[in-house]
Amino acid sequence: MSTPPAQPTGSGQRPLRIGDVAPGFSARSTMGDVSLRDYRGRWLILFSHPADFTPVCTSEFVALARAADAFAAQDCALLGLSVDSLYSHLAWIAAIRERFGVAIPFPIVEDPSMAVGAAYGMIETGAADSASVRAVYFIDPEGVIRAMTWYPLSVGRSVEEMLRLLSALRRTAAGDVLAPEGWRPGQDLLLPAPQDATALADLHGDEPWFYRRRPDA
């Protein structure tokens, strides 16, 4: 019996925003049937690509495969997505393995009806193709979207920046610290600014109240 096409539970009627619950879906992938709820309890990076067998997407997938252990070390799963069929995905990853000696260790979801892409706002409702799709969603263990990035067709994403952003999101998730520009693990963090006059009056030290650093302990 064939598996039914992806069924997202989100309406996609307005653009997704940081803090929204990621729309649920179930679909076929290169590693069997997957559901968004399968990833609850850990971080997930859901990323779309415009098409299989394309130059920029191939460079991204090779880089992501080589960095898969670094994402796993942060308890983060990777999940690819495009409108291409499961058979196209399987042929592409076989070609990548043959040509580059790299095995793709994460699932790639098929979305031929563009239902998942539409639910996530990656494709306009009624669009004839997926030309606008190159998006990344950082989803926390509770299923909430914590960051999104978008790139045009002509520019590949930075896997190094994806790892850096994931580290920063995880480190600041409790809300007690902030990550400054370009922050990487081990570098100083920032403290939130005081929210009332009493807290401001209690501050001591030479650093300005709006820029207080603390070590990444």
C-alpha positions in Angstrom: 0.0 0.0 0.0 1.4 3.4 -1.0 1.9 6.1 1.6 -0.4 9.1 1.2 1.1 12.5 0.3 2.3 14.8 3.0 -0.5 16.2 5.2 0.4 19.4 7.0 -1.7 20.5 9.9 -0.9 24.2 9.6 -3.1 26.4 7.4 -0.3 28.6 6.0 -2.7 31.5 5.8 -0.2 34.0 7.2 3.6 34.0 7.1 5.1 32.0 10.0 6.9 34.1 12.6 9.5 33.4 15.2 7.6 32.0 18.2 5.0 30.2 16.2 4.5 26.4 16.6 5.9 24.7 13.5 3.1 23.3 11.3 2.9 19.5 11.7 3.1 17.2 8.8 3.6 13.5 7.9 5.3 12.5 4.7 7.5 10.0 2.9 11.3 10.4 3.0 14.4 8.7 1.9 14.5 7.1 5.3 10.9 6.0 5.5 7.8 7.8 6.7 8.5 10.8 9.0 6.4 13.1 11.0 7.3 16.4 12.6 6.2 15.1 16.0 8.9 12.4 15.7 11.4 15.2 16.5 9.8 16.5 19.7 12.3 16.6 22.6 15.3 17.7 20.5 16.2 20.5 18.2 15.4 20.2 14.5 16.6 22.1 11.5 14.1 21.8 8.7 15.6 23.1 5.4 14.2 23.2 1.9 15.9 23.2 -1.4 14.5 24.2 -4.8 15.3 21.0 -6.7 17.4 17.8 -6.8 20.4 17.6 -9.1 21.1 21.4 -9.0 24.6 22.9 -8.5 24.0 25.0 -5.3 21.8 22.4 -3.6 24.4 19.7 -4.2 27.1 21.9 -2.6 24.8 22.4 0.4 24.0 18.8 0.9 27.6 17.7 0.6 28.5 20.2 3.3 25.6 19.4 5.5 26.4 15.7 5.3 30.0 16.3 6.3 28.9 18.4 9.3 26.1 16.0 10.4 28.1 14.9 13.5 28.5 18.5 14.6 24.8 19.0 14.5 24.2 15.7 16.3 26.6 16.8 19.0 24.2 19.6 19.8 21.3 17.1 19.9 19.9 18.6 16.6 18.4 16.5 13.8 18.5 17.6 10.1 15.5 17.2 7.8 15.6 18.1 4.1 12.6 19.0 2.0 11.8 19.6 -1.7 8.9 19.1 -4.1 10.8 16.5 -6.0 9.6 12.9 -5.7 11.1 10.3 -3.4 12.6 8.5 -6.4 14.3 11.7 -7.5 15.7 12.1 -4.0 17.0 8.6 -3.9 18.7 8.9 -7.3 20.3 12.2 -6.3 21.8 11.0 -3.0 23.1 7.9 -4.9 24.8 10.2 -7.4 26.2 12.3 -4.5 27.6 9.2 -2.9 29.1 8.0 -6.2 30.6 11.4 -7.3 31.6 12.9 -3.9 32.0 9.8 -1.7 29.5 11.3 0.8 26.5 9.5 2.2 23.5 11.7 3.1 22.8 10.7 6.7 19.5 12.6 7.2 16.0 12.1 5.6 14.9 14.1 2.6 11.1 14.6 2.5 9.2 14.6 -0.7 6.6 17.3 -1.2 5.2 16.9 -4.7 1.9 18.6 -3.9 3.8 21.5 -2.3 1.6 21.2 0.7 4.4 21.3 3.3 6.1 24.2 1.5 2.8 26.1 1.4 2.1 25.5 5.1 5.5 26.9 6.0 5.1 29.9 3.7 7.9 28.8 1.4 5.6 28.7 -1.6 2.7 31.0 -2.4 -0.6 29.3 -2.4 -1.5 28.4 -6.0 2.2 28.7 -7.2 3.0 26.7 -10.2 6.5 25.7 -9.1 8.9 25.9 -6.1 11.3 28.5 -7.5 11.2 30.5 -4.3 12.2 27.7 -2.0 15.5 27.9 -0.1 14.5 28.3 3.6 15.7 27.1 7.0 13.6 26.7 10.1 15.3 26.2 13.5 12.7 24.3 15.7 13.2 23.8 19.4 12.4 20.7 21.4 8.9 22.0 22.1 8.1 22.4 18.4 8.4 26.2 18.3 10.2 28.1 15.6 13.1 30.0 17.1 14.8 31.3 13.9 14.4 31.4 10.1 16.7 32.1 7.3 16.0 32.6 3.6 18.4 32.6 0.7 17.9 33.2 -3.1 18.3 30.5 -5.6 21.8 31.8 -6.7 23.4 31.8 -3.2 24.2 28.8 -1.1 23.6 28.7 2.7 26.5 28.7 5.1 26.6 25.5 7.1 29.1 27.1 9.5 26.5 29.9 10.2 23.8 27.3 10.7 25.9 25.7 13.4 26.7 29.0 15.0 23.1 30.1 15.1 22.1 26.8 16.5 24.7 27.1 19.3 23.5 30.6 20.1 19.8 29.6 20.2 20.5 26.7 22.5 22.7 28.9 24.8 20.2 31.7 25.1 17.1 29.5 25.3 16.7 30.0 29.1 16.5 33.8 28.6 19.2 34.6 31.2 21.8 35.7 28.6 22.1 37.1 25.1 24.5 36.3 22.3 26.4 39.3 20.9 27.4 39.8 17.3 29.2 36.8 15.9 29.1 34.9 19.2 30.6 31.4 19.4 30.7 29.0 22.3 33.3 30.0 24.9 33.1 33.7 24.1 31.6 36.3 26.5 27.8 36.6 26.5 25.7 39.6 27.3 23.2 40.2 30.2 19.7 41.5 29.5 19.3 45.2 30.2 17.6 46.2 33.5 13.8 46.5 33.1 13.1 48.9 35.9 14.7 51.7 38.0 15.2 49.5 41.0 17.3 47.0 39.0 19.2 49.8 37.4 20.1 51.3 40.8 21.4 48.0 42.0 24.0 47.8 39.3 27.7 48.1 40.1 30.9 48.1 38.1 32.4 50.0 35.2 30.4 48.5 32.3 27.5 50.5 31.0 24.1 49.3 32.1 23.0 48.5 28.5 26.1 46.4 27.7 27.1 44.0 30.5 29.2 41.0 29.7 29.6 37.7 31.4 31.8 34.7 30.7 30.3 31.7 29.0 30.4 29.4 32.0 
